[in-house]
């Protein structure tokens, strides 16, 4: 991963190849040690994994695509750290959970930090685009679309966590099995991203 991060600074749209490498490695490791080369049957019915995988793959692709929408890498990382906020909000709405005052306070502070970073990023985008006023509005609109994509991915990720929690309550906790299927089943979906992955593989080989 560290090997891939350096060229990613030069090619910010390289998230798909990094994600594919991660999925492939975990899938191969899980196929050998968790699935026992396909001989071990899953404890949780496979149909539930397909639902979880659809969410997981969507989150990964949307997060990667956001980097092409004028979203800076630091903001991307900070925004994704707001998963606690989304999880708490959906937990209250869907699972009717209640939390302590200290947890509400912590989430409020994290939210304030993310809002501050987002606001400063917006100012940076505005200042960078001021050099070309004709394209300034378009650049800012793409940035807003990137923020919307990150927000959608954040909420989808939290919903996936709740779905997984409900499965564990029903069938028991099988975290290693879930890790394997969540990474193995989406691999064919990367065929849709094959041109982008190949393009960045060529760029990486020149780095």
Helices and strands as residue ranges (DSSP letters): H 2-10, H 15-33, H 46-66, H 73-80, H 83-94, H 101-129, H 133-171, H 175-184, G 185-193, H 194-205
